[in-house]
Amino acid sequence: MKFDAPWRLSLKLMTAFSVGILLGIPAIGLFSGPRGNILWIMSMVVIPLMVLVGAVFFIIRGYVLTYQKLLVRRLGWHSELSLKNLLSVEWDPEAMKRSIRTFGNGGLFCFAGKFRNKRLGAY
């Protein structure tokens, strides 16, 4: 079974904000600061653009569910999650409310990573 990964308004806003910052920093870096300073150019131009280009490849485009695994479709590749030890499944649109991101991406083309909340614990 295939599923889409639609972007909600919160993801669109966070992505626009993040892209604005990651394009704004290089613009500032190119038009201000010391000319020819390699440390300045790397930190203000190259690194933000590399983060932006790198994040594009982690866009979640959809999901493929089989009996053995869940494939998270990304741009040009996929992440694979085994369902071998899965005991049960429950649909609950409120399950992720009040989650705290402990590690991961908070809105640059996707919300992905490790999270925690009272109801689910670490996930």
C-alpha positions as CSV (number, residue, x, y, z in Angstrom):
1,M,0.0,0.0,0.0
2,K,1.3,3.5,-0.9
3,F,0.5,6.6,1.1
4,D,1.3,10.3,0.3
5,A,3.1,12.6,2.7
6,P,1.1,15.9,2.4
7,W,2.6,19.0,3.9
8,R,0.6,20.7,6.6
9,L,0.6,24.4,7.1
10,S,3.1,24.1,10.0
11,L,5.6,22.3,7.8
12,K,5.2,24.8,5.0
13,L,5.8,27.7,7.3
14,M,8.8,26.1,9.1
15,T,10.3,25.2,5.7
16,A,9.8,28.7,4.3
17,F,11.3,30.2,7.5
18,S,14.3,27.8,7.5
19,V,15.0,28.3,3.8
20,G,14.8,32.1,4.3
21,I,17.5,31.9,7.0
22,L,19.7,29.5,5.1
23,L,19.6,31.8,2.0
24,G,19.7,35.0,4.0
25,I,23.0,34.1,5.8
26,P,24.9,33.6,2.6
27,A,23.5,36.9,1.2
28,I,24.8,38.7,4.3
29,G,28.0,36.8,4.0
30,L,28.6,37.8,0.4
31,F,27.8,41.5,0.8
32,S,29.4,42.2,4.2
33,G,32.3,41.0,6.2
34,P,36.0,40.5,5.3
35,R,36.6,39.8,1.6
36,G,38.8,36.8,0.9
37,N,38.7,35.4,4.5
38,I,38.2,31.7,4.0
39,L,36.7,31.1,7.5
40,W,34.1,33.8,6.8
41,I,33.2,32.4,3.4
42,M,32.9,28.9,4.8
43,S,30.8,29.8,7.8
44,M,28.6,32.4,6.2
45,V,28.2,31.1,2.6
46,V,29.3,27.5,2.0
47,I,28.0,25.7,5.2
48,P,24.4,27.2,5.1
49,L,24.1,26.4,1.4
50,M,25.4,22.8,2.1
51,V,22.8,22.4,4.9
52,L,20.1,23.5,2.5
53,V,21.1,21.3,-0.4
54,G,21.7,18.3,2.0
55,A,18.3,18.7,3.6
56,V,16.5,18.5,0.2
57,F,17.5,14.8,-0.1
58,F,15.6,14.0,3.2
59,I,12.3,15.3,1.9
60,I,9.6,12.7,2.8
61,R,7.7,12.1,-0.4
62,G,5.5,9.2,0.8
63,Y,5.3,5.8,2.4
64,V,5.1,2.2,1.2
65,L,3.7,-0.3,3.6
66,T,4.2,-4.1,3.2
67,Y,3.8,-6.9,5.6
68,Q,7.5,-7.0,6.4
69,K,8.5,-3.3,6.4
70,L,7.6,0.4,6.1
71,L,9.5,2.3,3.4
72,V,9.8,6.1,3.9
73,R,10.2,7.4,0.4
74,R,12.7,10.3,0.1
75,L,14.2,12.1,-2.8
76,G,16.2,9.5,-4.7
77,W,16.3,6.9,-1.9
78,H,14.2,5.4,1.0
79,S,14.5,4.6,4.7
80,E,13.4,1.2,5.7
81,L,11.8,0.3,9.0
82,S,11.3,-3.4,9.8
83,L,7.9,-4.5,11.1
84,K,9.2,-7.9,12.2
85,N,8.6,-7.2,15.9
86,L,5.4,-5.1,15.5
87,L,2.7,-6.4,17.9
88,S,-0.2,-4.1,17.2
89,V,-1.3,-1.0,15.3
90,E,-3.7,1.7,16.5
91,W,-4.9,4.8,14.6
92,D,-4.9,7.8,16.9
93,P,-4.5,11.3,15.4
94,E,-3.8,12.7,18.9
95,A,-1.0,10.4,19.8
96,M,1.8,12.8,18.9
97,K,0.4,15.8,20.7
98,R,2.8,17.6,23.0
99,S,5.8,15.7,21.7
100,I,9.3,17.0,22.3
101,R,11.9,16.5,19.7
102,T,15.0,15.0,21.3
103,F,17.0,14.7,18.1
104,G,16.1,15.4,14.5
105,N,14.8,17.9,11.9
106,G,12.2,20.3,13.1
107,G,10.8,21.6,9.8
108,L,13.3,21.9,7.0
109,F,11.3,19.9,4.4
110,C,10.0,17.4,7.0
111,F,9.6,16.7,10.7
112,A,11.7,13.6,11.4
113,G,13.8,12.2,14.2
114,K,13.4,11.0,17.7
115,F,10.6,12.4,19.9
116,R,9.1,11.8,23.3
117,N,5.8,12.5,25.0
118,K,3.9,11.2,28.1
119,R,1.6,9.0,26.1
120,L,4.0,7.2,23.8
121,G,7.3,7.6,25.7
122,A,10.3,7.7,23.3
123,Y,9.6,7.1,19.7
